[in-house]
Amino acid sequence: MPHLKSQAISVQTHLRDQVANALRAALIAGDLRPGVIYSAPTLAAELGVSATPVREAMLDLAREGLVEAVRNKGFRVTEMTERDLDEFTEIRTLIEVPTVGRVAATASAEQLEALRPLARQIVTAAREHDVLKYLEADHRFHLELLALAGNHHLVQVVADLRKRSRLFGLGSLNETGRLVASAEEHVELLDLMAAGRSREAEECMRRHLAHVRTLWADDRADDRANTED
């Protein structure tokens, strides 16, 4: 697993968190495959750490719904169904679309412009095929935007949904450059909100989430094709 080896962990205070982040990166890269069981000692050897922090980190990922414990064997990467992805998209649409409209009407120009660097980072990362930086900037953009509505619990709900849905095999989309169009929608959304065009901003967010769902579907189709080959 080349991506795991490149994520070699140094011994620091927050080793468990570092291991969890490295494992999330491996999920994003597609090194850890849905349905496959991985043992803590095997993953520990790849990361250059002991099995204990790996086991603890995997338990954290299990609580997020990304893996499930398999008795006396290790952890199986959770397989997402089409229904799961449809439901995640539906919930995010119900939350994020009206919230964007409300924020567009109430946020100050300074608050919205503070998100501009993140929107640009998303586009740059997509053009450079850097899926890890893309997802990091995308995660921050969406949650910081929602935070402008002033509802902490709303932000936490969306953060949880993103954890459960965003990590599965975006490698093929990265390689083919299909993330760029989705990335550019963040700039368009911010422009509409800055102009106070609430309804158009809502429609842009609705289209963006539908686009993300299509990317998930395309990626799963690519994964199936690669498996058959």
Backbone bond lengths (Angstrom), bond angles and torsions (degrees), N, CA, C in turn:
res aa  C-N    CA-C-N  psi(-1)  N-CA   C-N-CA  omega(-1)  CA-C   N-CA-C  phi
1 M - - - 1.460 - - 1.523 109.72 -
2 P 1.324 117.80 90.51 1.463 121.20 -173.21 1.509 114.54 -59.10
3 H 1.335 117.31 -36.15 1.467 118.55 -177.31 1.517 111.11 -67.95
4 L 1.312 117.31 -36.64 1.461 119.98 177.78 1.519 110.59 -64.66
5 K 1.336 116.56 -42.13 1.461 119.29 -178.94 1.522 110.99 -62.65
6 S 1.340 116.41 -34.60 1.461 119.48 179.58 1.516 112.03 -72.82
7 Q 1.340 116.08 -11.58 1.457 121.23 -178.97 1.529 111.75 -100.17
8 A 1.352 117.17 23.16 1.463 121.64 -176.54 1.527 111.15 -45.92
9 I 1.314 115.23 132.95 1.467 121.75 -170.94 1.520 111.43 -98.80
10 S 1.339 116.35 135.49 1.454 120.87 173.12 1.519 108.66 -93.35
11 V 1.335 116.26 154.57 1.463 120.57 -178.58 1.519 108.92 -78.97
12 Q 1.329 116.29 109.92 1.454 122.43 178.62 1.521 108.40 -137.28
13 T 1.334 114.72 177.97 1.459 119.87 -175.14 1.520 112.50 -57.92
14 H 1.312 116.68 -44.48 1.461 120.25 -174.11 1.530 110.55 -100.45
15 L 1.314 116.32 51.32 1.461 121.23 -176.90 1.521 111.54 -58.95
16 R 1.313 116.26 -42.74 1.466 120.21 -179.32 1.530 111.10 -57.96
17 D 1.347 116.75 -43.60 1.460 120.00 179.36 1.520 111.30 -67.23
18 Q 1.328 116.09 -38.09 1.459 119.58 178.78 1.524 110.87 -62.84
19 V 1.322 115.56 -42.99 1.462 120.15 179.34 1.527 110.00 -63.61
20 A 1.330 116.75 -44.22 1.465 120.39 179.57 1.524 110.91 -60.14
21 N 1.323 117.29 -41.57 1.462 120.77 179.02 1.522 111.37 -66.13
22 A 1.341 116.42 -38.94 1.462 120.13 177.91 1.524 110.88 -64.48
23 L 1.324 116.71 -38.64 1.461 120.70 178.91 1.526 110.76 -69.18
24 R 1.327 117.03 -37.79 1.467 119.49 175.66 1.532 110.10 -62.23
25 A 1.333 115.99 -41.18 1.463 120.12 178.38 1.524 110.78 -61.93
26 A 1.332 116.72 -38.34 1.464 120.69 178.18 1.524 111.10 -67.12
27 L 1.324 117.08 -35.13 1.466 120.67 175.20 1.523 110.48 -64.30
28 I 1.325 116.33 -43.88 1.460 121.11 179.54 1.523 110.46 -61.55
29 A 1.328 116.30 -44.60 1.457 121.25 -177.62 1.522 112.57 -71.85
30 G 1.332 116.66 -13.96 1.459 119.77 -178.67 1.504 113.80 86.71
31 D 1.348 117.75 8.75 1.465 120.49 177.99 1.521 111.37 -70.43
32 L 1.313 117.28 -31.98 1.463 122.16 175.53 1.518 107.07 -103.12
33 R 1.332 116.19 114.68 1.452 121.38 -169.56 1.524 112.92 -95.93
34 P 1.325 118.06 141.52 1.465 121.69 176.49 1.523 111.71 -56.00
35 G 1.334 116.03 135.62 1.451 121.42 178.03 1.512 115.15 88.52
36 V 1.334 117.26 -13.41 1.469 121.51 -177.93 1.526 109.43 -90.53
37 I 1.351 116.04 141.16 1.466 121.79 178.13 1.525 109.51 -95.36
38 Y 1.323 116.80 131.03 1.463 122.64 178.54 1.521 108.83 -121.79
39 S 1.324 116.43 135.65 1.464 120.39 178.53 1.520 109.74 -89.47
40 A 1.322 116.07 151.15 1.463 120.82 178.52 1.529 111.89 -61.32
41 P 1.356 119.76 -42.87 1.463 119.27 178.82 1.527 113.18 -61.16
42 T 1.336 117.22 -38.46 1.463 120.34 179.53 1.520 111.14 -64.90
43 L 1.321 116.69 -46.33 1.460 120.59 178.86 1.523 111.12 -66.28
44 A 1.333 116.22 -36.65 1.465 120.54 178.96 1.523 110.75 -62.09
45 A 1.333 116.19 -40.70 1.464 120.22 179.01 1.526 111.00 -63.55
46 E 1.334 116.96 -38.10 1.463 120.97 178.44 1.528 111.32 -65.70
47 L 1.327 116.11 -36.67 1.461 121.30 -176.23 1.526 113.65 -89.05
48 G 1.324 116.61 -14.79 1.458 119.83 -179.56 1.508 113.92 77.54
49 V 1.336 116.85 32.02 1.463 121.72 177.96 1.520 108.57 -130.98
50 S 1.335 116.45 176.41 1.461 120.15 176.67 1.526 109.76 -77.55
51 A 1.320 115.94 168.45 1.465 120.26 -177.07 1.526 112.52 -71.85
52 T 1.337 117.43 -25.65 1.467 119.96 -174.36 1.527 113.76 -60.70
53 P 1.349 120.16 -52.72 1.467 118.48 179.19 1.522 112.76 -64.77
54 V 1.332 116.87 -28.92 1.465 119.65 177.05 1.522 109.99 -66.98
55 R 1.329 115.62 -44.87 1.468 119.80 179.26 1.539 110.26 -61.83
56 E 1.329 116.31 -42.13 1.469 120.33 179.08 1.532 110.90 -64.39
57 A 1.336 115.78 -42.24 1.465 120.02 -179.98 1.527 110.90 -65.38
58 M 1.328 116.90 -39.25 1.457 120.20 179.09 1.526 111.19 -65.84
59 L 1.322 116.68 -33.79 1.465 119.78 175.72 1.532 110.33 -65.73
60 D 1.341 116.34 -36.52 1.461 119.73 174.94 1.528 110.33 -62.35
61 L 1.332 116.42 -44.13 1.462 120.39 179.37 1.521 111.23 -66.25
62 A 1.335 116.10 -31.94 1.469 120.09 177.26 1.524 110.23 -64.87
63 R 1.340 116.41 -38.90 1.467 119.70 178.52 1.528 111.32 -66.75
64 E 1.322 116.25 -24.97 1.463 120.66 177.53 1.526 111.76 -85.41
65 G 1.335 116.49 -6.31 1.455 120.18 179.46 1.513 114.38 85.18
66 L 1.342 117.67 11.15 1.462 121.09 -177.14 1.523 112.56 -85.89
67 V 1.329 117.22 -28.69 1.464 122.22 177.10 1.520 107.68 -138.97
68 E 1.335 116.12 168.03 1.459 120.86 175.16 1.521 108.89 -135.30
69 A 1.322 116.50 141.35 1.459 121.29 -178.90 1.525 110.22 -72.13
70 V 1.336 115.61 137.80 1.462 122.45 175.74 1.522 107.13 -118.97
71 R 1.290 117.67 114.96 1.463 123.40 -172.53 1.530 111.86 -52.72
72 N 1.339 115.04 129.11 1.467 123.88 176.28 1.530 114.15 63.69
73 K 1.325 117.38 11.88 1.465 119.71 -179.78 1.528 112.85 -126.75
74 G 1.311 116.71 -45.75 1.456 119.05 -177.26 1.511 111.11 147.66
75 F 1.326 115.52 -131.42 1.460 120.50 -176.34 1.524 109.66 -135.34
76 R 1.318 115.16 134.62 1.462 121.08 177.58 1.523 109.37 -100.33
77 V 1.330 116.01 131.39 1.458 120.44 176.84 1.525 108.68 -69.08
78 T 1.325 115.79 128.74 1.457 121.52 -176.66 1.524 111.33 -64.47
79 E 1.316 115.39 136.47 1.459 120.70 175.19 1.522 109.29 -94.93
80 M 1.318 116.12 124.96 1.457 120.90 178.97 1.520 109.61 -86.31
81 T 1.313 117.31 134.79 1.456 121.45 176.01 1.527 109.69 -93.22
82 E 1.319 115.78 162.74 1.462 119.59 176.19 1.533 110.24 -60.09
83 R 1.326 115.98 -36.34 1.466 119.19 179.00 1.527 110.78 -64.60
84 D 1.346 116.84 -41.13 1.468 120.14 177.14 1.525 110.48 -55.77
85 L 1.331 115.64 -49.63 1.460 120.22 -176.77 1.526 111.43 -66.14
86 D 1.336 116.76 -37.67 1.466 119.91 176.23 1.528 110.86 -62.13
87 E 1.332 115.98 -42.98 1.471 119.83 -178.16 1.522 111.56 -68.79
88 F 1.344 116.97 -40.04 1.463 119.72 176.73 1.531 110.25 -60.17
89 T 1.338 115.63 -44.61 1.463 120.03 -179.39 1.520 111.18 -64.21
90 E 1.326 116.67 -40.76 1.465 120.66 179.51 1.529 111.18 -61.41
91 I 1.332 116.31 -45.31 1.466 119.56 -178.86 1.525 110.90 -65.41
92 R 1.338 116.13 -44.32 1.463 118.95 179.36 1.524 111.15 -62.27
93 T 1.327 116.82 -37.71 1.463 120.21 178.70 1.524 111.03 -64.40
94 L 1.322 116.38 -43.66 1.465 120.74 179.40 1.528 111.99 -61.91
95 I 1.336 116.28 -32.31 1.465 120.36 -177.94 1.524 112.15 -89.13
96 E 1.329 116.19 -51.69 1.462 120.02 -167.98 1.522 114.00 -77.45
97 V 1.326 117.88 -34.27 1.467 119.22 -177.86 1.532 111.86 -62.53
98 P 1.339 120.04 -55.76 1.473 118.51 179.01 1.527 113.38 -66.09
99 T 1.341 116.47 -30.16 1.467 119.08 179.49 1.516 110.92 -66.08
100 V 1.319 116.79 -40.52 1.464 120.87 177.31 1.527 110.46 -61.16
101 G 1.326 116.60 -41.75 1.462 119.47 178.28 1.513 111.87 -62.42
102 R 1.322 116.28 -41.12 1.466 120.79 179.95 1.525 111.00 -67.23
103 V 1.323 116.49 -43.18 1.467 120.34 -179.85 1.522 110.54 -65.79
104 A 1.332 117.02 -37.92 1.467 120.39 178.97 1.525 111.08 -60.01
105 A 1.330 115.79 -31.49 1.467 120.23 -178.14 1.523 113.52 -86.89
106 T 1.325 117.35 -18.54 1.471 119.46 -172.09 1.529 114.85 -118.53
107 A 1.324 118.30 -25.12 1.468 120.71 -175.96 1.524 111.01 -73.43
108 S 1.313 115.31 149.88 1.465 120.06 177.64 1.522 109.97 -79.07
109 A 1.327 115.30 161.42 1.462 120.17 177.54 1.523 110.53 -60.04
110 E 1.327 116.39 -37.63 1.466 120.42 -179.40 1.531 111.32 -65.09
111 Q 1.327 116.86 -40.77 1.467 120.31 179.36 1.524 111.20 -63.23
112 L 1.316 116.76 -42.25 1.461 120.18 -178.97 1.526 111.24 -71.30
113 E 1.320 116.69 -40.93 1.467 119.59 -179.75 1.525 111.75 -66.04
114 A 1.326 116.83 -24.37 1.467 120.08 177.54 1.529 111.30 -64.75
115 L 1.331 116.68 -19.93 1.465 121.26 178.51 1.527 112.34 -87.43
116 R 1.320 117.38 -10.13 1.463 121.41 -175.69 1.532 113.00 -58.30
117 P 1.346 119.17 -45.07 1.471 118.66 178.78 1.528 112.93 -58.98
118 L 1.333 117.41 -37.40 1.464 120.15 178.64 1.520 110.98 -66.27
119 A 1.336 117.44 -41.02 1.462 120.60 178.31 1.524 110.39 -60.95
120 R 1.317 116.50 -40.09 1.468 120.27 178.80 1.525 111.41 -69.18
121 Q 1.341 115.92 -37.95 1.468 119.28 177.45 1.522 111.33 -61.69
122 I 1.330 117.01 -38.03 1.462 121.07 179.38 1.524 110.04 -61.62
123 V 1.329 116.46 -46.38 1.464 120.87 -179.44 1.523 110.75 -64.89
124 T 1.324 116.65 -45.10 1.466 120.46 -179.96 1.521 111.21 -60.55
125 A 1.325 116.84 -45.11 1.467 120.71 -179.80 1.520 111.09 -62.30
126 A 1.328 117.33 -40.63 1.467 120.53 179.33 1.523 110.76 -64.79
127 R 1.319 117.18 -42.70 1.469 120.79 -179.91 1.520 111.96 -67.41
128 E 1.336 115.95 -29.76 1.466 120.23 179.00 1.527 112.26 -90.71
129 H 1.330 116.91 4.44 1.472 122.91 179.11 1.525 112.11 59.59
130 D 1.323 116.06 33.56 1.469 120.53 178.50 1.524 108.31 -101.90
131 V 1.335 115.92 89.12 1.464 120.12 -172.35 1.525 112.38 -68.32
132 L 1.329 117.87 -30.57 1.463 119.94 179.57 1.527 111.10 -66.89
133 K 1.325 116.62 -46.49 1.464 119.81 177.74 1.528 110.74 -67.03
134 Y 1.333 116.02 -34.86 1.464 120.25 177.06 1.524 110.64 -58.63
135 L 1.319 116.21 -50.84 1.456 120.08 -176.55 1.523 112.43 -67.69
136 E 1.329 116.33 -35.21 1.469 119.51 178.29 1.530 110.39 -64.10
137 A 1.344 116.09 -47.41 1.462 119.83 -179.55 1.527 111.04 -68.54
138 D 1.328 116.88 -39.02 1.462 121.56 178.84 1.528 111.02 -62.69
139 H 1.330 115.44 -42.81 1.464 120.98 178.65 1.529 110.47 -60.07
140 R 1.316 116.53 -48.31 1.464 120.70 -178.96 1.526 111.19 -64.54
141 F 1.325 116.75 -42.21 1.467 120.57 -178.09 1.525 110.89 -59.32
142 H 1.325 116.52 -52.09 1.460 119.81 -175.64 1.529 111.89 -64.48
143 L 1.330 116.54 -43.12 1.464 118.41 -177.14 1.526 112.12 -72.92
144 E 1.322 117.31 -37.52 1.469 119.32 177.67 1.531 111.09 -68.71
145 L 1.330 115.85 -33.82 1.457 119.49 175.81 1.530 110.66 -65.04
146 L 1.323 116.56 -47.13 1.463 120.53 179.07 1.529 111.61 -63.78
147 A 1.328 116.47 -33.43 1.468 120.41 -179.28 1.525 112.02 -61.58
148 L 1.333 117.04 -23.83 1.464 120.44 178.98 1.526 111.93 -66.40
149 A 1.337 116.93 -14.70 1.469 120.30 176.54 1.520 111.26 -78.52
150 G 1.347 116.99 -13.63 1.457 120.76 176.09 1.513 115.55 80.12
151 N 1.343 117.33 18.46 1.467 121.19 -179.22 1.521 109.40 -118.29
152 H 1.323 116.48 100.17 1.461 121.77 -176.43 1.526 111.63 -62.40
153 H 1.318 117.65 -39.54 1.460 120.88 -177.48 1.529 111.20 -66.41
154 L 1.313 117.13 -36.47 1.460 121.41 176.40 1.523 110.43 -60.38
155 V 1.318 116.00 -44.28 1.463 120.95 179.28 1.525 110.61 -61.97
156 Q 1.324 117.14 -41.66 1.461 121.07 -179.00 1.523 112.00 -65.09
157 V 1.330 116.83 -38.39 1.469 120.54 178.45 1.525 110.41 -61.78
158 V 1.324 116.70 -47.34 1.460 120.45 -179.49 1.525 110.86 -67.13
159 A 1.326 117.17 -38.61 1.465 120.64 178.04 1.523 110.54 -59.27
160 D 1.323 117.01 -41.86 1.461 121.20 179.02 1.521 111.05 -65.26
161 L 1.316 117.69 -43.48 1.462 121.03 178.74 1.522 111.03 -62.01
162 R 1.326 116.17 -39.77 1.464 119.89 179.88 1.521 110.87 -65.63
163 K 1.328 117.35 -40.24 1.461 120.36 177.93 1.517 111.02 -58.74
164 R 1.319 116.27 -40.03 1.456 121.02 -174.92 1.522 113.11 -76.96
165 S 1.322 117.34 -21.38 1.460 118.84 -171.59 1.514 115.68 -116.60
166 R 1.314 119.25 -18.90 1.460 119.89 -167.44 1.516 114.99 -91.60
167 L 1.330 117.65 -9.23 1.455 119.31 -167.17 1.519 115.38 -96.58
168 F 1.309 118.13 1.58 1.447 118.49 -168.99 1.523 113.21 -97.23
169 G 1.358 115.68 100.72 1.456 122.67 165.47 1.507 116.52 57.12
170 L 1.339 118.21 56.60 1.452 120.00 174.59 1.524 111.79 -87.22
171 G 1.322 116.80 6.88 1.456 120.58 -176.66 1.510 113.65 -58.14
172 S 1.332 118.12 -45.36 1.459 120.49 -177.00 1.524 111.39 -67.70
173 L 1.328 117.14 -35.63 1.459 120.27 177.15 1.519 110.60 -65.73
174 N 1.312 116.16 -38.46 1.455 121.89 177.09 1.519 110.45 -61.58
175 E 1.325 117.17 -45.65 1.457 121.59 -175.99 1.524 112.13 -65.59
176 T 1.325 118.10 -33.23 1.462 121.23 -177.43 1.525 113.25 -93.43
177 G 1.316 117.59 -1.40 1.455 120.40 176.27 1.512 115.45 76.51
178 R 1.335 117.74 15.36 1.461 120.23 -176.81 1.530 113.30 -77.78
179 L 1.320 117.29 -1.77 1.463 119.74 177.45 1.529 112.66 -83.00
180 V 1.337 116.73 -15.70 1.464 119.72 -172.76 1.524 111.83 -63.14
181 A 1.328 117.51 -46.00 1.467 120.16 -178.80 1.523 111.13 -60.57
182 S 1.330 116.39 -42.11 1.461 120.43 177.44 1.521 110.67 -64.05
183 A 1.327 116.67 -39.57 1.464 121.16 -179.45 1.525 111.37 -62.31
184 E 1.319 116.50 -42.48 1.460 120.44 -176.48 1.529 112.44 -67.41
185 E 1.328 116.99 -20.84 1.462 120.18 177.57 1.527 112.14 -65.19
186 H 1.322 117.48 -24.68 1.466 120.21 178.29 1.532 110.89 -66.76
187 V 1.321 116.33 -39.64 1.467 120.67 177.86 1.526 109.85 -67.25
188 E 1.334 116.07 -43.92 1.468 120.43 178.28 1.528 110.80 -59.52
189 L 1.334 116.41 -44.20 1.461 121.10 179.86 1.522 111.12 -60.28
190 L 1.318 116.08 -45.26 1.461 120.30 -178.49 1.530 111.17 -65.14
191 D 1.330 116.67 -38.61 1.465 120.46 177.97 1.531 110.96 -61.63
192 L 1.323 116.57 -43.86 1.464 121.00 -179.80 1.529 111.05 -64.76
193 M 1.324 116.38 -41.89 1.461 120.06 -179.54 1.520 110.82 -67.18
194 A 1.320 116.64 -41.09 1.465 120.59 179.83 1.526 111.24 -63.62
195 A 1.340 115.59 -28.82 1.464 120.27 178.80 1.525 112.05 -85.28
196 G 1.340 117.00 -0.74 1.457 120.95 179.50 1.515 114.09 73.79
197 R 1.323 117.13 19.40 1.470 121.54 -178.01 1.535 108.83 -91.53
198 S 1.309 115.08 77.06 1.465 122.17 -171.02 1.520 113.41 -59.67
199 R 1.324 117.31 -48.99 1.463 119.70 -176.83 1.522 111.67 -63.72
200 E 1.330 116.30 -41.00 1.461 119.57 178.91 1.529 110.59 -68.32
201 A 1.323 116.75 -33.94 1.466 120.35 176.44 1.525 110.14 -65.10
202 E 1.328 116.74 -41.15 1.464 120.26 177.41 1.524 110.80 -61.02
203 E 1.330 116.54 -43.70 1.466 120.14 -179.71 1.523 110.78 -65.94
204 C 1.326 116.94 -36.59 1.463 120.93 177.41 1.521 110.46 -63.43
205 M 1.328 117.22 -43.20 1.460 120.32 178.32 1.525 110.65 -65.49
206 R 1.325 117.39 -41.03 1.460 120.45 178.04 1.539 110.48 -59.94
207 R 1.330 115.43 -44.31 1.468 120.56 179.36 1.525 110.98 -65.68
208 H 1.325 115.96 -38.99 1.466 120.38 -179.82 1.524 111.31 -62.99
209 L 1.327 117.33 -45.45 1.463 120.45 -179.79 1.528 111.00 -66.03
210 A 1.336 117.27 -36.45 1.462 120.28 175.70 1.525 110.30 -65.42
211 H 1.330 115.80 -36.79 1.462 121.18 178.02 1.524 110.31 -64.65
212 V 1.325 116.27 -43.85 1.467 120.74 178.21 1.523 110.22 -59.79
213 R 1.327 116.71 -42.32 1.468 120.41 178.75 1.524 110.72 -61.81
214 T 1.323 117.55 -38.66 1.465 121.53 177.62 1.522 110.87 -65.31
215 L 1.325 116.72 -39.29 1.464 120.27 177.53 1.519 110.65 -61.91
216 W 1.338 116.98 -41.70 1.463 120.28 177.15 1.523 110.27 -58.81
217 A 1.345 116.16 -45.98 1.461 120.81 -178.00 1.523 110.67 -63.05
218 D 1.338 116.79 -43.07 1.459 120.66 179.35 1.517 111.37 -62.98
219 D 1.334 115.46 -40.65 1.460 119.49 -179.07 1.522 111.09 -65.96
220 R 1.323 117.45 -40.21 1.457 120.69 178.91 1.523 110.12 -65.23
221 A 1.342 117.23 -37.42 1.460 120.70 177.58 1.524 110.52 -64.91
222 D 1.335 116.39 -40.39 1.465 120.40 177.15 1.518 111.00 -63.22
223 D 1.336 116.66 -41.79 1.461 120.67 179.05 1.522 110.98 -60.96
224 R 1.344 116.34 -42.73 1.463 119.59 179.98 1.517 110.72 -65.04
225 A 1.341 116.72 -40.81 1.458 120.72 179.83 1.519 111.10 -64.16
226 N 1.335 116.88 -41.52 1.463 120.62 179.43 1.518 111.16 -65.34
227 T 1.349 116.31 -36.98 1.461 120.34 178.92 1.520 110.80 -65.53
228 E 1.349 116.11 -41.38 1.456 120.38 -179.77 1.518 111.33 -66.86
229 D 1.353 116.48 -35.38 1.466 119.78 177.83 1.520 110.98 -66.15
